[in-house]
Structure formats: C-alpha cells, structure tokens
Amino acid sequence: MVIKNIYILFLLSTILSCNRTSEANRSDTREEDGAKLAARYCTSCHAFVPPEKLIKSSWKEDVLPAMGNRLGIYRNTKQRETLIEPGEGGQIVEAANIFPSTQAVSTEDWERIVDYFISRAPDAIPTFRTEPISIGLPHFEYKAYKLPSPMPLTSFVSILPETSQIAFGTTYGRSYTLNILNADLKNVQSYKMTALPIQYTKLKDDSYSITTIGKGLFPTDAREGWISHMAVRDLNTLTPEPKLVLNKLKRPVNIVYKDLNGDGLDDIVACEFGSYTGSLGWYENRKDKYQFHVLLGKPGATNVVIDDVDADGKPDILALMAQGDEGIFYFHNNGNGFDPAQLILRFSPLYGSTFFDYIDFNGDGVKDILYTSGDNADQTPFLKEYHGIYIFLGQRDFTFKQHFFHQLNGAYKAIAKDYDQDGDLDISAISYFPDYANAQEVGFIYLQNQGNMRFSVSTFAEMGIGRWIAMDANDYDRDGDVDIVLGSNISILPMGDATGINKRWLKEGVSLVVLENKVKQKKSRLR
C-alpha cells in the first residue's frame, strides 16, 4: 500500500511538472508570437522600438493605445470620434483611413503584442546626468525685445542682414502678426495677417515671401497654410496687398526656393508637416501657376536642404522626416524630376527629430550631417539620454557615420557657424523641452569648437527669460561676424517645473533675444 501511494505521488508530481513545463512552453511561444507580430505591425510604419526603451506605464497607458488606434482598436465605441478633429482636417483624416472603423488585427494577436511589450519593459528607466554648463557667452552681448502683448508667443525669427532688420511672427488667440524690427530693436512694422506666419524669405527680385502655417502652431490636418509675395517700398515699410502664390497648404513649416528644372524660374519645395497626413513635395513654377509634384506623401516633413549632392550640375533634395517614420531622405534630380526617396539615416520614433543641416563640418571636402532630436510633446514626454545634437561625418561613398553627440534634453535646432572666427565651426542650439525640474540653463547652449570634435559648453545668464522655440544666425549688425536671434513661445507649460519659471515668463518674459557677436570688434581693437 505504501509503495502504491509513493507511486501515485510520483505520478502526480510528474504530471504537475509536465503541466508547468507545458505552461512555460506556451508562455515562451506566446512571447515569441508577440515579438513576431510586433515586428510585423510596428515596422510597417516606423523603425522598431524595443520594449526596453520605454517603461511599462508608458507602453500601457500611452504608446500601445495610440498604436492600437491605428489598427482599429479603441477603448470604447465613442473613442474613435474623439481622435478626429472637426472640420476639414477631420474629413482628410477620415478619407485617409488613419483610424480604421474595423480592426486590422485580431483581438488575440493584439493581446499577444501587448503582453510582449509589457512583459519585457522595465519599471523605470535609469537616470542619467548631463554635463555642467558655464554661464557667460564669450564674444556675445545680450539684448532683449518684448512686445506689448499679454505673453510671448513667437512663431519664427529671421535675420535680414541686407537691412539690419529682424522679422518675427506672433500670435495671440486668433490674432496673427508679422513684425519687423530695425537695427535698434524698434518695431517699424506690424502687419496683421489671416494666419500665423512661420517663415519670411527674401527673393531674387528683392520682394519677400511670407509662409503661414495655418491658424496656430498646434498639429492639424486642415489645409489652412498659404504663401504670399510682398514687395518692399523702402527698408521699413511693406505694401499692404500681398500677392497670393499658393494656398490650402497642410501646415507648412519650411519652404525653399530653387530652380530645380533649369528653366530659369524658381520652384518651391514645401514641407507640409500636417499631423496624421501631410507631404513633402515641390511646386513647379510655370509662370502663371504652380504644378505640384509629390516626393513623399506622408506627414512629418520638417526641413529640407537643396544641394548638388552628386556634382552633376542639377540640384538635389535632402529632407528630414519626423512624425513616426523618422529619417533623412535623399532625392536625386534626374533631369526629368526626382528619383524615389533614398533613405540615408533612419531614427527611432522616440528620437523626435527636429532639424538637420548638410555641411562640411570638419573641412575634409565631404559634406556631413548636423542633426537634432528632442521633440518631446507626444506620447512619451520624459527625459531621454539620446536627445541632443549629433554630427554624422560623410564618407566618400555617400554614407554617414556618427562622430559626435552632445546630450541636450528637448533639442530643437542647431546652427553651425564660425562664431568666434578661428577657422572652424561652432554650434548654437536651442531646446524647447529642457529639464525644467533640474536644468533650466539648457534652453540655449553655445558649443565653442576646441578642435578634434571637442567643445566647451556655455549659455548666457539671462537664458531663463524665455522658452526658445525659434533661432536664426546671421550678420544682423553687418559688422562681419555672425549674430544669433532667439524667439520665445510659452504656449506649452513646462512639465516638471519646480521653480515657478512659467510665472516669471508671464510677468517678465520677452518675445526675442539678440546675442550680438562682438568678436570682430574685439579683434579690431587688438590690431
């Protein structure tokens, strides 16, 4: 009897062990299936994001629900309606089927995808420390300008070196204004507009192009942007009747003029960022009208650089795309248009790509890429150690290798110029999403080149007077060196602010700051 009972216990133990092994195998199989499904569905839209890159709560509460919405999975029957904006923008999103009314993946498969990310994601991301920053800018003198408006809401800044003027856009409610300041920072013109100006560009005939983004800076798919040309009667006065060139643009953020087809007429390359929809394309100038040619029919076009990349005498296009499928794309001009997009660099959607430039940074005769990542306004608004300023050195075979990185929370733009006139390129950079709880001083930084990709890092003492969304660099005072202008916009409250800086902005905040470069004057005095 005892032997029989022992045998029964052994049999039960074996069965339980087999059940546990079977359950473990099923769990492993489920995780493998989840990994395969995640790779399939995620990479159809953007670079794959490993589960370890985000904490469990971010995946569960923000990122996976947003992904599910794109696959027709919603919290309830009413949620889909709340995701689609009213009016024309919503109609465009509906037509594009951004949020399907039926599921594109089975409930079982979706649960496997969710389980895969949640099971592998960490509970917390390790903290990281940023480098110390010196206070005080060499060679630069601080000047500020404040509009008599309730709060600083600047949309762009642009230096006009030919007239020693500064153009900048502002908004308050549904009021939009293009402002022109003279060399003494006196407002010589405030031009009321029907949409928010985002760019002001001098043309070959000495007139100016004005681009508007629409009815505000925030994302939309409505076609509310337009481009007009304005003649200038004298240095300080604009004509009151601009000539409309293009309208019904979908949130344009960057416009570049260039004769792309060799007919002597400047065409227009337009980054229509949109929100869920958008495009990168060029408008062919046919004298009496513009004909649109799409380059990439998706949202997120951020900025473009036009350059004869292959030295064949025809201008090519380089473009930075954000909003999901992030990367830098190359469009070769074949003489009859442009070849399909060639991906040069691809970035994770967590990077939040914001700006790039195509320049020869190290003087070896091959152009490099200066790139910033730091848009932190979407589903994952926490500090990221990979946000910042990158330099990718160009190789002879038109590939690029990362050679420099400076961590900068919320990096928004970087401009490389020889600010100190010592023969190499320095970098000025702004952040719109810095660490307001611990590191306010990184809203603007100046990286002074010390050689061999080493930089000293500093900022100006008054940096906290604004939240810097826009920057330009040019010879504002026409004295032979490069000045910097910053524009402040406080429409988004700082996350994690433990210092009360938002109250300071409301009380003391300025519209823009000029960092006037004095290096040329100092060198003249030393001679």
C-alpha positions in Angstrom: 0.0 0.0 0.0 2.8 2.4 0.9 4.6 1.5 -2.4 1.4 2.2 -4.3 0.9 5.6 -2.6 4.5 6.5 -3.4 3.9 5.6 -7.0 0.8 7.7 -7.1 2.6 10.7 -5.6 5.4 10.3 -8.1 2.9 10.2 -10.9 1.1 13.3 -9.7 4.4 15.1 -9.3 5.4 14.1 -12.9 2.0 15.3 -14.2 2.3 18.7 -12.4 5.9 19.1 -13.6 4.8 18.4 -17.2 1.9 20.9 -16.8 4.3 23.6 -15.5 6.7 22.8 -18.4 3.8 22.9 -20.9 2.6 26.3 -19.4 6.2 27.7 -19.6 6.4 26.5 -23.2 3.1 28.1 -24.0 4.3 31.3 -22.4 7.5 31.2 -24.4 5.6 30.5 -27.6 3.2 33.4 -26.8 6.1 35.8 -26.3 7.7 34.7 -29.5 4.5 35.1 -31.3 4.1 38.6 -29.7 7.6 39.6 -30.8 6.9 38.5 -34.4 3.6 40.2 -34.5 5.1 43.4 -33.0 7.9 43.4 -35.6 5.4 42.9 -38.4 2.9 45.7 -37.4 5.3 48.2 -35.9 7.9 48.2 -38.7 5.2 48.8 -41.3 5.1 52.4 -40.1 8.4 53.2 -38.5 11.7 51.8 -37.1 11.1 49.1 -34.4 11.2 50.3 -30.8 12.5 47.5 -28.4 10.3 47.1 -25.3 13.2 48.0 -23.1 13.3 51.6 -24.4 10.1 52.6 -22.5 8.8 51.9 -19.1 5.7 49.7 -18.5 3.4 52.6 -17.7 4.3 54.4 -21.0 3.7 51.3 -23.1 0.4 50.5 -21.3 -1.1 54.0 -20.9 0.1 55.9 -24.0 2.1 54.2 -26.7 0.3 50.9 -27.1 -3.2 52.5 -27.0 -2.1 55.0 -29.7 -0.8 52.1 -31.8 -4.0 50.2 -31.2 -6.0 53.2 -32.5 -4.1 53.0 -35.8 -5.1 49.3 -36.0 -8.8 50.0 -35.3 -8.7 49.1 -31.6 -10.4 51.6 -29.2 -11.3 51.8 -25.5 -14.9 52.1 -26.3 -17.3 52.9 -29.2 -17.0 56.6 -28.6 -13.2 56.9 -28.6 -12.7 57.0 -32.4 -14.8 60.1 -32.7 -12.6 62.0 -30.1 -9.4 61.2 -32.1 -10.6 63.0 -35.3 -10.6 66.8 -35.3 -13.7 68.7 -36.5 -13.9 70.3 -39.9 -11.8 69.8 -43.0 -8.9 68.3 -41.1 -11.1 65.5 -39.7 -12.5 64.9 -43.1 -9.0 64.4 -44.5 -8.1 62.0 -41.7 -11.3 60.1 -42.3 -10.6 59.8 -46.1 -7.1 58.6 -45.4 -8.5 55.9 -43.0 -5.9 56.8 -40.3 -8.2 55.3 -37.7 -9.9 52.3 -39.2 -13.5 51.6 -38.2 -12.8 47.8 -38.2 -9.9 46.0 -36.5 -6.9 45.4 -38.7 -5.5 42.8 -36.2 -7.4 40.1 -34.3 -8.0 40.7 -30.6 -5.9 37.6 -29.7 -3.0 38.8 -31.7 -3.2 42.3 -30.3 -3.2 40.9 -26.7 0.0 39.0 -27.6 1.6 42.2 -28.9 0.6 44.0 -25.7 1.9 41.1 -23.5 5.2 41.1 -25.3 5.9 44.8 -24.7 4.6 44.9 -21.1 6.4 41.8 -20.0 9.8 43.0 -21.3 9.5 46.7 -20.4 11.3 47.9 -17.3 9.5 49.5 -14.4 11.8 52.5 -14.6 14.5 54.0 -16.9 17.9 54.6 -15.4 18.6 58.2 -14.7 21.5 60.0 -16.4 23.5 63.1 -15.7 24.1 65.9 -18.1 27.4 67.8 -18.4 27.9 71.0 -16.5 27.4 74.3 -18.4 29.4 77.5 -18.0 27.4 80.7 -17.5 28.5 83.6 -19.7 29.0 83.6 -23.5 32.3 84.7 -25.0 32.1 87.5 -27.5 28.3 87.9 -27.3 26.3 90.8 -25.9 22.7 90.2 -24.7 19.8 92.4 -25.9 16.1 91.7 -25.5 12.8 92.8 -27.1 9.3 92.5 -25.6 6.1 93.1 -27.5 3.4 94.9 -25.5 1.2 91.7 -25.6 0.0 89.5 -22.7 2.6 86.8 -23.2 5.5 85.9 -25.6 4.1 83.7 -28.4 6.7 83.9 -31.1 6.3 81.6 -34.2 9.6 82.3 -36.0 12.6 84.6 -36.1 14.6 85.6 -39.2 17.6 88.0 -39.5 17.5 90.2 -42.6 21.2 91.1 -42.9 20.7 93.3 -46.0 18.7 95.8 -44.0 19.8 95.0 -40.4 16.3 94.0 -39.5 14.7 91.2 -37.7 11.4 89.6 -38.8 9.3 87.5 -36.4 5.8 86.2 -36.2 3.5 86.3 -33.2 0.1 85.1 -32.2 -2.4 85.8 -29.5 -5.7 84.0 -29.7 -6.9 84.3 -33.3 -4.7 87.4 -33.9 -1.6 86.9 -36.1 1.1 89.4 -36.8 4.3 89.7 -38.8 6.7 92.1 -37.1 9.8 93.9 -38.4 12.4 95.4 -36.0 15.1 97.8 -37.1 18.8 97.7 -36.0 17.9 99.5 -32.8 15.2 96.9 -32.0 12.4 99.3 -32.7 9.2 97.9 -34.2 8.9 99.6 -37.6 6.1 97.4 -39.0 3.4 95.2 -37.6 1.5 93.5 -40.4 -1.8 91.9 -39.4 -2.4 88.5 -41.1 -5.2 86.0 -41.5 -3.0 83.1 -40.5 0.2 82.6 -38.4 3.5 83.5 -40.2 6.1 80.8 -39.9 8.8 82.0 -42.5 9.9 85.2 -44.2 12.3 84.8 -47.1 14.0 87.3 -49.4 13.5 86.6 -53.1 15.7 87.4 -56.1 13.6 90.5 -57.1 14.1 91.9 -53.6 10.5 91.1 -52.7 9.7 88.8 -49.7 7.9 85.5 -49.4 5.7 85.0 -46.4 4.6 81.5 -45.4 1.9 80.9 -42.9 1.4 77.6 -41.0 -2.4 78.0 -40.5 -4.5 79.0 -37.5 -1.8 78.2 -34.9 1.3 76.1 -34.2 -0.5 73.0 -32.9 -1.0 69.9 -35.1 -3.8 69.8 -37.6 -4.6 68.3 -41.0 -6.6 71.3 -42.1 -5.3 73.0 -45.3 -5.0 76.5 -43.8 -1.5 77.5 -44.7 -0.5 79.8 -47.6 2.4 81.6 -49.3 2.3 85.2 -50.4 4.9 87.5 -52.0 5.2 91.1 -50.7 7.1 94.0 -52.3 9.0 96.4 -50.1 8.6 100.1 -50.8 11.6 101.0 -48.7 13.6 99.5 -46.0 10.9 99.7 -43.3 7.5 99.6 -45.0 5.7 96.7 -46.6 3.0 97.1 -49.2 -0.5 96.3 -47.8 -1.6 93.9 -50.6 0.5 90.7 -50.8 0.2 88.5 -53.9 -1.1 85.1 -53.0 1.1 82.4 -54.6 -0.1 79.1 -53.0 -2.9 78.3 -50.7 -4.6 75.4 -49.0 -1.3 74.0 -47.7 -1.3 71.4 -45.0 0.6 73.0 -42.1 3.8 74.1 -44.0 6.8 74.5 -41.7 9.7 75.0 -44.2 9.7 76.5 -47.7 12.8 76.6 -50.0 13.0 78.4 -53.4 15.3 77.0 -56.1 15.2 76.5 -59.9 15.0 72.7 -59.9 14.5 72.0 -63.6 16.8 74.6 -65.2 14.1 76.8 -66.8 15.2 80.0 -65.1 12.2 80.1 -62.7 12.4 79.4 -59.0 10.3 76.4 -57.9 9.2 75.8 -54.4 10.0 72.8 -52.2 7.4 72.6 -49.4 7.5 70.7 -46.1 3.8 70.3 -45.3 4.2 68.7 -41.9 0.4 68.1 -41.3 -0.5 65.9 -38.4 -1.7 62.5 -39.3 -1.4 63.3 -43.0 0.9 65.6 -44.9 3.5 65.6 -47.7 6.9 66.6 -48.9 6.8 67.9 -52.5 7.8 70.6 -54.9 5.7 73.1 -56.8 7.0 73.6 -60.4 6.9 77.3 -61.4 5.0 77.5 -64.7 4.9 81.3 -64.8 1.1 81.5 -64.5 0.7 78.7 -62.0 2.5 76.1 -59.9 2.2 72.4 -60.5 2.6 70.1 -57.5 4.9 67.0 -57.6 4.9 64.8 -54.5 8.2 63.4 -53.2 6.9 61.7 -50.1 3.1 61.5 -49.4 3.2 61.3 -45.6 3.3 63.6 -42.6 6.4 64.9 -40.7 8.4 66.8 -43.3 10.5 69.1 -41.1 13.1 70.9 -43.2 14.9 70.5 -46.5 18.4 71.3 -47.9 18.9 71.7 -51.6 22.4 70.8 -52.8 24.1 69.3 -55.9 25.0 66.2 -54.0 26.4 64.2 -56.9 28.0 67.2 -58.6 26.2 66.7 -61.9 25.0 70.3 -62.2 21.4 69.6 -61.1 20.1 70.5 -57.6 19.1 67.5 -55.4 16.9 67.5 -52.3 17.7 66.3 -48.8 14.8 66.2 -46.3 14.3 65.3 -42.6 11.1 63.5 -41.8 9.7 63.2 -38.3 6.2 62.1 -37.0 6.8 58.3 -36.8 9.0 57.1 -39.7 11.9 59.4 -38.9 14.9 59.8 -41.0 16.9 61.8 -43.6 16.0 61.1 -47.2 17.8 61.9 -50.5 16.0 62.7 -53.7 18.3 62.6 -56.8 17.4 65.1 -59.6 17.5 63.0 -62.8 16.7 65.9 -65.1 13.1 65.0 -65.6 12.1 65.0 -62.0 13.4 63.2 -58.9 14.2 59.5 -58.3 12.3 57.7 -55.5 13.5 58.5 -52.0 16.8 57.0 -50.8 17.0 56.6 -47.0 20.3 57.9 -45.7 19.8 57.8 -41.9 16.9 56.3 -40.0 16.0 57.2 -36.5 13.7 55.7 -33.8 10.3 57.4 -33.5 11.3 58.1 -29.9 14.0 60.5 -31.1 11.6 63.2 -32.0 13.6 64.6 -35.0 13.6 68.4 -35.1 16.2 69.7 -37.5 19.2 68.9 -39.8 21.7 70.6 -42.0 24.1 69.4 -44.7 27.5 71.0 -44.3 31.2 70.1 -44.4 31.8 70.3 -40.6 35.4 69.0 -40.5 36.7 70.6 -43.7 37.7 67.4 -45.5 35.7 68.3 -48.6 32.9 65.8 -47.9 29.7 67.2 -46.5 28.4 66.0 -43.2 25.0 66.0 -41.4 24.2 68.1 -38.3 21.1 66.7 -36.7 19.0 67.4 -33.6 16.4 65.2 -31.8 14.2 66.4 -29.0 10.5 66.8 -29.8 9.0 65.7 -26.5 5.4 66.7 -26.8 3.8 63.4 -27.8 3.1 60.1 -26.0 6.5 59.8 -24.2 7.3 63.2 -22.6 10.1 62.0 -20.3 13.8 62.9 -20.4 15.7 60.8 -22.9 19.5 60.3 -22.9 19.6 60.1 -26.7 18.0 63.6 -27.2 20.6 66.1 -28.3 22.9 67.2 -31.1 24.5 64.8 -33.5 27.2 65.1 -36.2 27.4 62.3 -38.8 30.5 62.6 -40.9 30.0 61.9 -44.6 32.0 59.2 -46.3 33.2 59.1 -49.9 30.5 56.5 -50.7 27.7 58.8 -49.5 27.2 57.0 -46.2 27.3 58.7 -42.8 28.9 57.7 -39.5 28.1 59.2 -36.1 31.2 61.0 -34.9 29.8 63.4 -32.2 26.9 63.5 -29.8 26.0 66.1 -27.1 23.1 65.3 -24.9 20.5 68.1 -24.8 17.1 67.4 -23.4 14.4 68.5 -25.9 16.9 69.8 -28.6 15.0 71.7 -31.2 17.5 73.3 -33.6 21.3 73.7 -34.1 23.2 76.1 -36.3 26.8 75.6 -37.2 28.8 78.8 -37.9 32.3 80.1 -37.2 31.0 82.4 -34.5 34.5 83.0 -33.0 36.2 83.4 -36.4 39.0 81.0 -35.6 38.6 78.9 -38.8 36.3 76.0 -37.5 32.6 75.6 -37.0 30.9 76.2 -33.6 27.3 75.3 -32.8 24.5 77.3 -31.3 21.5 75.2 -30.2 18.1 75.6 -28.5 15.9 73.3 -26.6 12.1 73.7 -26.3 11.7 70.7 -23.9 14.6 71.0 -21.4 14.6 69.6 -17.9 12.7 72.3 -16.1 12.9 70.5 -12.8 16.7 70.3 -12.7 18.4 72.1 -15.6 16.8 75.3 -16.8 20.1 76.5 -18.2 20.0 74.2 -21.2 17.2 76.1 -23.1 20.1 77.5 -25.1 23.7 76.4 -25.4 26.8 77.5 -27.3 29.3 74.9 -28.2 32.6 76.5 -29.0 34.9 74.3 -31.1 38.2 73.5 -29.4 39.3 71.2 -32.2 39.1 67.4 -32.8 35.4 67.4 -32.1 35.8 68.8 -28.6 33.6 71.7 -27.5 33.3 74.0 -24.5 29.7 74.5 -23.5 28.2 77.7 -22.2 25.0 79.8 -22.1 24.0 83.3 -21.2 23.0 84.4 -17.7 19.5 85.6 -18.8 18.6 82.4 -20.6 15.6 81.7 -18.4 13.8 84.8 -19.6 12.1 82.8 -22.4 11.2 79.4 -23.8 13.1 79.2 -27.0 11.3 77.7 -30.0 13.0 79.6 -32.8 16.5 80.6 -33.7 18.4 82.2 -36.6 22.0 83.2 -37.1 23.4 85.8 -39.5 25.3 89.1 -39.5 22.5 91.2 -38.0 24.5 94.4 -37.5 26.6 93.9 -40.6 29.9 94.2 -38.8 31.4 91.0 -40.3 30.6 88.4 -37.6 27.6 86.1 -37.0 24.9 87.1 -34.5 22.1 85.0 -33.0 18.4 85.7 -32.5 16.1 83.6 -30.3 12.3 83.6 -30.2 10.3 82.6 -27.2 6.9 80.9 -27.1 5.3 79.9 -23.8 2.1 78.3 -25.1 3.1 74.9 -23.6 3.5 74.8 -19.9 6.8 73.2 -18.8 6.5 69.7 -17.4 8.0 69.1 -14.0 8.8 72.7 -13.3 9.7 73.1 -9.7 11.0 76.7 -10.0 7.9 78.8 -11.0 9.6 79.8 -14.3 6.2 79.9 -16.1 5.1 82.7 -13.7 8.3 84.5 -14.5 7.6 84.2 -18.2 4.2 85.7 -17.8 5.5 88.6 -15.8 8.9 89.3 -17.3 9.2 87.1 -20.5 10.5 88.6 -23.7 9.5 88.0 -27.3 13.0 87.6 -28.6 16.7 87.9 -27.6 19.6 89.1 -29.8 23.0 87.8 -28.9 25.1 90.3 -30.7 28.5 89.0 -31.6 31.4 91.3 -30.7 34.3 89.2 -31.8 35.0 91.3 -34.9 35.1 94.5 -32.8 37.4 92.9 -30.3 39.8 91.7 -33.0 39.8 95.2 -34.5 40.8 96.8 -31.1 43.6 94.3 -30.7 45.2 95.3 -34.1 
